[in-house]
Amino acid sequence: MSMYPIILSQGKFTHKDSLTFPYEERGLHFGDGVYEVIRIYDGRLYLLDEHVDRLFRSLDAIRIELKHSKAEIINLLSELIARNNMNQDGLVYLQVSRGSAKRIHTFPENVEPNFYAYLENQPRNVEGIADGVGAITLPDERWQNCYIKSLNLLPNVLAKQTALEQGCYEAILHLDGRVTECGSSNVFLVKDGKIYTHPATHRILKGCVRIAVERFANDLNIPFIEEAFTLDDIHEADELFLTSSMSEVLPIVEVDQKKIADGKPGDISRKLQEAYEIDAQLKREKVK
């Protein structure tokens, strides 16, 4: 991935090499902040409203007040793309921490949040989308408030690294055998023509692509059931897939070295991939 030179910092645009924060920064010391990663296709932001809405939900949950409104953030991100002359597939990473202050656990007073965003090229995972990927299962060792897209990602990092070391794309997380989500994505099981996924409680992050997939399923008259499935259910599944802004709709064809059904992406996964492609194309055309 290559990072674009112009970044957004504290509502202004500057060169990436000039971005500095004091070492006493609460995001570094405490993970005291939140973030979003938004997909870009052909230089156009996808599911932007959903991402910015979730950003404000996360900010509200940890009591950070950002001086920018939703409309202002949308305008700033659009200008960031324009200033970098970006017209490829990529991502925007946006982060807000409580700010720079002396290292004490309680909230500092009269401190402005640190807010920045940058762009990177990010090609689509064409091979994985076509052929599917492998996954492993691991206990879910994260905190109770996973609905907040916070900077506290160490359990996710360890899970993703373990998956990588075992030659897999993702780690499917579970609490006492009940599947929650993955290291950096939501996960879905298909059985008898129905889609199952964990309810959108505090235990999972409600993904923006998950929101879109529920909409696609409703349009396709495919039952979408928010009900947790188990590790035992996985190997009885007709299909399994995951979603995220970077992964899109990605079939899982093997879990813990065992094939899911015939080991190939299933029909419902393919229908959802097609719906995603159409939706992303329509959104790109709408903003041109």
C-alpha positions as CSV (number, residue, x, y, z in Angstrom):
1,M,0.0,0.0,0.0
2,S,1.1,3.5,-0.7
3,M,0.2,6.5,1.4
4,Y,-0.9,9.8,-0.3
5,P,1.2,12.9,0.7
6,I,-1.6,15.2,1.8
7,I,-3.3,14.4,5.1
8,L,-6.0,15.9,7.2
9,S,-5.0,17.0,10.7
10,Q,-7.1,19.1,13.1
11,G,-9.4,20.2,10.3
12,K,-6.5,21.4,8.1
13,F,-4.5,19.9,5.2
14,T,-0.8,19.4,5.4
15,H,2.0,17.1,4.1
16,K,2.2,13.8,5.9
17,D,5.9,14.4,6.9
18,S,4.9,17.4,8.9
19,L,2.4,15.5,11.1
20,T,3.6,15.4,14.8
21,F,1.9,15.0,18.1
22,P,3.5,15.3,21.6
23,Y,4.6,12.0,23.1
24,E,2.1,12.5,25.8
25,E,-0.8,11.5,23.6
26,R,-3.7,9.6,25.0
27,G,-4.2,7.4,22.0
28,L,-0.7,6.1,22.5
29,H,-0.8,5.8,26.3
30,F,-4.3,4.5,26.8
31,G,-5.8,3.6,23.5
32,D,-8.1,6.5,24.4
33,G,-9.8,7.1,21.1
34,V,-11.7,5.7,18.1
35,Y,-11.2,5.2,14.4
36,E,-12.9,4.4,11.1
37,V,-11.6,2.8,7.9
38,I,-13.7,3.7,4.9
39,R,-13.5,2.0,1.5
40,I,-12.8,4.0,-1.6
41,Y,-13.6,2.8,-5.2
42,D,-12.2,4.8,-8.1
43,G,-11.7,7.7,-5.7
44,R,-15.3,7.6,-4.4
45,L,-16.1,6.9,-0.8
46,Y,-18.4,3.9,-0.2
47,L,-20.9,3.6,2.8
48,L,-19.7,7.0,4.0
49,D,-22.8,7.9,5.9
50,E,-22.8,4.6,7.8
51,H,-19.1,5.1,8.7
52,V,-19.4,8.6,9.9
53,D,-22.6,7.8,11.9
54,R,-20.7,5.0,13.6
55,L,-17.8,7.3,14.3
56,F,-20.1,9.6,16.3
57,R,-21.6,6.6,18.1
58,S,-18.2,5.6,19.2
59,L,-17.2,9.1,20.2
60,D,-20.4,9.5,22.2
61,A,-19.8,6.1,24.0
62,I,-16.3,7.2,25.3
63,R,-17.3,10.9,25.8
64,I,-15.1,12.6,23.3
65,E,-16.6,15.8,21.8
66,L,-15.4,16.6,18.3
67,K,-15.9,20.1,17.2
68,H,-16.7,19.0,13.6
69,S,-20.2,18.0,12.6
70,K,-21.0,15.0,10.4
71,A,-21.5,17.3,7.3
72,E,-18.1,18.9,8.0
73,I,-16.3,15.6,8.3
74,I,-17.9,14.4,5.0
75,N,-16.8,17.6,3.3
76,L,-13.2,17.3,4.7
77,L,-12.8,13.7,3.6
78,S,-14.1,14.6,0.1
79,E,-11.6,17.5,-0.1
80,L,-8.8,15.2,1.2
81,I,-9.4,12.9,-1.8
82,A,-9.6,15.9,-4.2
83,R,-6.3,17.4,-2.9
84,N,-4.5,14.1,-3.4
85,N,-6.0,13.7,-6.9
86,M,-7.0,10.1,-5.9
87,N,-9.0,8.1,-8.5
88,Q,-8.1,4.6,-7.5
89,D,-9.3,1.9,-5.1
90,G,-8.1,2.5,-1.6
91,L,-9.1,3.5,1.9
92,V,-9.3,6.5,4.2
93,Y,-8.1,5.9,7.8
94,L,-9.6,8.4,10.3
95,Q,-8.6,8.5,14.0
96,V,-9.8,10.6,16.9
97,S,-8.1,10.5,20.3
98,R,-9.0,12.4,23.5
99,G,-5.9,14.6,22.8
100,S,-2.4,15.4,24.1
101,A,-2.0,15.8,27.8
102,K,-0.1,14.7,30.9
103,R,-0.4,10.9,31.5
104,I,-3.1,10.6,34.1
105,H,-6.0,8.1,33.9
106,T,-8.8,10.7,34.3
107,F,-9.9,12.9,31.5
108,P,-7.8,16.0,31.0
109,E,-9.6,19.4,31.1
110,N,-9.6,21.9,28.2
111,V,-7.8,19.6,25.8
112,E,-8.7,19.5,22.1
113,P,-9.1,16.0,20.6
114,N,-6.5,14.9,18.1
115,F,-8.2,14.2,14.8
116,Y,-6.5,13.1,11.6
117,A,-7.1,11.2,8.4
118,Y,-5.0,9.8,5.5
119,L,-5.4,7.9,2.3
120,E,-3.8,4.8,1.0
121,N,-4.2,2.7,-2.2
122,Q,-5.8,-0.6,-1.5
123,P,-6.6,-3.0,-4.3
124,R,-9.5,-5.4,-4.0
125,N,-8.9,-9.0,-2.8
126,V,-9.9,-10.4,-6.1
127,E,-8.5,-13.9,-5.5
128,G,-10.2,-14.3,-2.1
129,I,-13.5,-12.9,-3.4
130,A,-13.4,-15.5,-6.2
131,D,-12.1,-18.6,-4.4
132,G,-12.8,-18.0,-0.7
133,V,-10.4,-18.1,2.2
134,G,-9.5,-20.2,5.2
135,A,-10.1,-19.4,8.9
136,I,-9.3,-20.7,12.4
137,T,-11.3,-20.5,15.6
138,L,-10.1,-18.8,18.8
139,P,-11.7,-17.8,22.1
140,D,-12.9,-14.2,22.1
141,E,-10.7,-12.4,24.7
142,R,-11.8,-8.9,24.0
143,W,-13.6,-6.4,26.3
144,Q,-17.3,-6.2,26.8
145,N,-17.9,-3.1,24.6
146,C,-16.9,-4.3,21.2
147,Y,-19.6,-2.1,19.6
148,I,-17.2,0.9,20.1
149,K,-14.6,1.0,17.3
150,S,-11.9,1.9,19.8
151,L,-8.1,1.9,19.5
152,N,-7.9,-1.0,22.0
153,L,-7.1,-3.7,19.5
154,L,-4.4,-5.9,21.1
155,P,-6.6,-9.1,21.3
156,N,-7.6,-8.5,17.6
157,V,-4.0,-8.1,16.6
158,L,-3.0,-11.4,18.4
159,A,-5.9,-13.3,16.8
160,K,-5.1,-12.0,13.3
161,Q,-1.4,-12.9,13.8
162,T,-2.2,-16.4,15.0
163,A,-4.4,-16.8,11.9
164,L,-1.6,-15.6,9.6
165,E,0.9,-18.0,11.2
166,Q,-1.5,-20.9,10.5
167,G,-1.8,-19.9,6.9
168,C,-5.3,-18.4,7.3
169,Y,-7.0,-15.2,6.4
170,E,-9.1,-14.7,9.6
171,A,-9.8,-15.9,13.1
172,I,-13.4,-16.6,14.0
173,L,-13.9,-15.7,17.7
174,H,-16.2,-17.4,20.2
175,L,-17.5,-17.1,23.7
176,D,-17.9,-20.6,25.2
177,G,-18.6,-22.0,21.8
178,R,-21.0,-19.3,20.6
179,V,-19.5,-17.3,17.7
180,T,-19.3,-13.5,18.0
181,E,-17.4,-12.2,15.0
182,C,-13.8,-12.3,13.6
183,G,-10.6,-10.5,14.3
184,S,-11.5,-7.6,12.0
185,S,-14.8,-8.6,10.3
186,N,-18.3,-9.8,10.9
187,V,-19.0,-13.5,10.2
188,F,-22.2,-15.2,8.8
189,L,-23.5,-18.7,8.5
190,V,-25.8,-19.9,5.8
191,K,-28.1,-22.9,6.4
192,D,-31.2,-24.0,4.5
193,G,-31.3,-20.7,2.5
194,K,-31.1,-18.5,5.6
195,I,-28.3,-16.2,6.9
196,Y,-27.4,-16.3,10.5
197,T,-25.2,-13.9,12.4
198,H,-24.6,-12.7,16.0
199,P,-27.1,-10.0,17.1
200,A,-25.8,-6.4,17.1
201,T,-25.2,-6.2,20.8
202,H,-22.3,-4.7,22.8
203,R,-20.4,-7.9,22.1
204,I,-19.7,-7.1,18.4
205,L,-19.0,-4.2,16.1
206,K,-21.9,-3.6,13.8
207,G,-20.0,-3.4,10.5
208,C,-21.1,-1.0,7.8
209,V,-20.9,-3.8,5.2
210,R,-22.9,-5.9,7.5
211,I,-25.6,-3.2,7.4
212,A,-25.4,-3.3,3.6
213,V,-25.6,-7.1,3.5
214,E,-28.8,-7.1,5.6
215,R,-30.2,-4.7,3.1
216,F,-29.1,-6.9,0.1
217,A,-30.6,-10.0,1.8
218,N,-33.9,-8.2,2.3
219,D,-34.0,-7.1,-1.4
220,L,-33.2,-10.7,-2.4
221,N,-35.8,-12.2,-0.1
222,I,-33.2,-14.1,1.8
223,P,-34.0,-14.5,5.5
224,F,-31.5,-12.6,7.7
225,I,-31.6,-13.9,11.2
226,E,-29.7,-12.2,14.1
227,E,-29.0,-15.3,16.1
228,A,-25.7,-16.5,17.3
229,F,-24.5,-19.8,15.9
230,T,-22.0,-22.2,17.5
231,L,-18.7,-23.8,16.6
232,D,-20.6,-27.1,16.1
233,D,-22.9,-25.3,13.6
234,I,-19.9,-24.2,11.5
235,H,-19.1,-27.6,10.1
236,E,-22.8,-28.3,9.4
237,A,-23.1,-25.0,7.4
238,D,-24.0,-24.8,3.8
239,E,-21.9,-21.7,3.5
240,L,-19.9,-19.3,5.6
241,F,-18.7,-15.8,4.7
242,L,-17.3,-12.7,6.4
243,T,-17.7,-9.0,5.6
244,S,-15.7,-5.8,6.2
245,S,-14.8,-2.7,4.3
246,M,-11.6,-4.2,3.1
247,S,-12.8,-7.8,2.6
248,E,-16.2,-6.9,1.1
249,V,-18.2,-10.2,1.0
250,L,-15.6,-12.9,1.3
251,P,-16.5,-16.6,1.4
252,I,-14.9,-18.8,4.0
253,V,-14.3,-22.2,2.5
254,E,-12.3,-23.9,5.2
255,V,-12.2,-23.6,9.0
256,D,-9.6,-25.3,11.3
257,Q,-8.4,-27.2,8.2
258,K,-11.9,-28.6,7.5
259,K,-13.9,-27.8,4.4
260,I,-17.2,-25.9,4.6
261,A,-19.7,-28.0,2.6
262,D,-17.9,-28.7,-0.8
263,G,-15.1,-26.2,-0.1
264,K,-16.3,-23.7,-2.6
265,P,-18.1,-20.4,-2.3
266,G,-21.9,-20.9,-2.2
267,D,-24.8,-19.5,-4.1
268,I,-26.0,-17.0,-1.5
269,S,-22.4,-15.7,-1.0
270,R,-22.3,-15.2,-4.8
271,K,-25.6,-13.4,-4.8
272,L,-24.5,-11.0,-2.1
273,Q,-21.2,-10.4,-3.8
274,E,-23.1,-9.4,-7.0
275,A,-25.4,-7.1,-5.0
276,Y,-22.4,-5.5,-3.4
277,E,-20.8,-4.9,-6.8
278,I,-24.0,-3.3,-8.1
279,D,-24.5,-1.1,-5.0
280,A,-20.9,0.1,-5.0
281,Q,-21.1,1.0,-8.6
282,L,-24.4,2.9,-8.1
283,K,-22.9,4.8,-5.2
284,R,-19.9,5.8,-7.3
285,E,-22.1,7.0,-10.1
286,K,-24.3,8.9,-7.7
287,V,-21.5,11.1,-6.4
288,K,-19.9,11.9,-9.8
